[in-house]
Amino acid sequence: MTAAFLYGAAGLLLFSLGLWSLLVHEPLLRKLIAFNIMGSGVFHLFIAVAHRSDGSTPDPVPHALVLTGIVVAVSATALALALNSRLEEADKKASSSKTTPTGAPEPSTTARTGLPDPSPNGANRLRWPSQ
C-alpha cells in the first residue's frame, strides 16, 4: 500500500461521509460542516493524484490547486457562517413577535426610522447593518 493509495482512500471516505451527512442532517450549520468535510476529501484526492509512482517529484499543479482551494474554502465558510447567524437572528426576532393587549400582532417597524414597514407582512426584515 502506497501513500498515494491511502490518501486517495481517505479522500473517498471523507467525501462519502460528508455527502451522507449533507443529505441526512437538516440544520444549516451541520450542512456547512458536511460541505467542508467533502472539500477535505477532494483535497486529499488532489494530493493523491499528484503522486508519481516512478519516484520523481510530484506534480505541483494539484498542490497549488489545493492551496488555492483551502483559501477559498475558508473564506466561503466565513461567509456562510455569517449568513447563518443572520438567518438565526432573524428567525428569533420573527418567532418572538410581540402582541398588543387585544391579542393582535404588533405592526412591524423599520429599525432605522421607527416608521411602519412598507413591505407586506414584514417581508423586508433582513437589512444590511449600514442601512
C-alpha positions as CSV (number, residue, x, y, z in Angstrom):
1,M,0.0,0.0,0.0
2,T,1.4,3.3,-1.0
3,A,0.9,6.7,0.5
4,A,-1.0,7.8,-2.6
5,F,-3.4,5.0,-2.3
6,L,-4.0,5.8,1.4
7,Y,-4.6,9.5,0.6
8,G,-7.0,8.5,-2.1
9,A,-8.9,6.1,0.1
10,A,-9.1,8.7,2.9
11,G,-10.3,11.3,0.4
12,L,-13.1,9.0,-0.9
13,L,-14.0,8.1,2.7
14,L,-14.2,11.8,3.7
15,F,-16.1,12.8,0.6
16,S,-18.6,9.9,1.2
17,L,-19.1,10.8,4.9
18,G,-19.6,14.5,4.1
19,L,-22.1,13.7,1.3
20,W,-24.1,11.4,3.6
21,S,-24.1,14.0,6.3
22,L,-25.2,16.7,3.9
23,L,-28.1,14.6,2.8
24,V,-29.2,13.4,6.2
25,H,-28.9,16.4,8.5
26,E,-31.3,19.4,8.4
27,P,-29.6,22.2,10.4
28,L,-27.6,24.6,8.2
29,L,-24.6,24.5,10.5
30,R,-24.3,20.7,10.1
31,K,-24.7,21.0,6.4
32,L,-21.9,23.6,6.3
33,I,-19.6,21.2,8.3
34,A,-20.5,18.4,6.0
35,F,-19.7,20.5,3.0
36,N,-16.3,21.3,4.5
37,I,-15.6,17.6,5.1
38,M,-16.5,16.9,1.5
39,G,-14.0,19.6,0.4
40,S,-11.3,18.0,2.6
41,G,-11.9,14.7,0.8
42,V,-11.5,16.4,-2.6
43,F,-8.2,18.0,-1.4
44,H,-7.0,14.5,-0.4
45,L,-7.9,13.2,-3.8
46,F,-5.9,16.0,-5.5
47,I,-2.9,15.2,-3.4
48,A,-3.2,11.5,-4.3
49,V,-3.4,12.3,-8.0
50,A,-0.3,14.5,-7.8
51,H,1.8,11.5,-6.7
52,R,4.0,9.8,-9.4
53,S,4.9,6.2,-9.0
54,D,8.3,6.4,-10.6
55,G,9.8,8.2,-7.7
56,S,10.2,11.6,-9.3
57,T,8.9,14.8,-7.8
58,P,5.1,15.1,-7.6
59,D,3.1,17.3,-9.9
60,P,3.0,20.8,-8.4
61,V,-0.3,21.9,-10.2
62,P,-2.6,19.8,-7.9
63,H,-0.7,21.1,-4.9
64,A,-1.3,24.7,-6.0
65,L,-5.0,23.9,-6.6
66,V,-5.3,22.5,-3.1
67,L,-3.7,25.6,-1.5
68,T,-6.0,27.9,-3.5
69,G,-8.9,25.7,-2.6
70,I,-8.1,25.9,1.1
71,V,-8.1,29.7,0.9
72,V,-11.4,29.8,-1.0
73,A,-13.0,27.2,1.4
74,V,-12.0,29.3,4.5
75,S,-13.5,32.5,3.1
76,A,-16.6,30.7,1.8
77,T,-17.1,29.1,5.2
78,A,-16.8,32.5,7.0
79,L,-19.4,34.0,4.6
80,A,-21.7,31.0,5.2
81,L,-21.4,31.3,9.0
82,A,-22.2,35.0,8.8
83,L,-25.3,34.3,6.7
84,N,-26.3,31.5,9.0
85,S,-26.1,33.7,12.1
86,R,-28.1,36.4,10.4
87,L,-30.8,33.9,9.5
88,E,-30.9,32.6,13.0
89,E,-31.1,36.1,14.4
90,A,-34.0,37.0,12.0
91,D,-35.8,33.8,12.9
92,K,-35.5,34.6,16.6
93,K,-36.9,38.1,16.0
94,A,-39.8,36.7,13.9
95,S,-40.7,34.0,16.5
96,S,-40.7,36.4,19.4
97,S,-43.0,39.0,17.8
98,K,-44.9,41.0,20.4
99,T,-48.7,41.3,20.6
100,T,-50.9,44.2,21.6
101,P,-53.3,44.0,24.5
102,T,-56.1,43.0,22.1
103,G,-54.0,40.0,21.0
104,A,-53.3,41.3,17.5
105,P,-49.7,41.2,16.4
106,E,-47.8,44.4,16.7
107,P,-47.2,46.1,13.3
108,S,-43.5,45.8,12.2
109,T,-41.4,48.9,12.1
110,T,-38.1,49.6,10.4
111,A,-35.2,49.8,12.8
112,R,-33.7,53.0,11.2
113,T,-36.8,55.2,11.2
114,G,-39.3,53.6,13.6
115,L,-41.9,54.0,10.9
116,P,-44.2,51.2,9.9
117,D,-42.6,48.7,7.5
118,P,-44.0,49.4,4.0
119,S,-43.5,45.8,2.8
120,P,-46.4,43.4,3.1
121,N,-46.3,41.1,6.2
122,G,-42.8,42.5,7.1
123,A,-41.2,40.6,4.2
124,N,-38.3,43.1,4.0
125,R,-36.9,42.4,7.5
126,L,-33.4,41.4,6.6
127,R,-31.3,44.5,6.1
128,W,-27.6,45.2,6.0
129,P,-26.1,46.8,9.1
130,S,-25.3,50.0,7.2
131,Q,-29.0,50.6,6.3
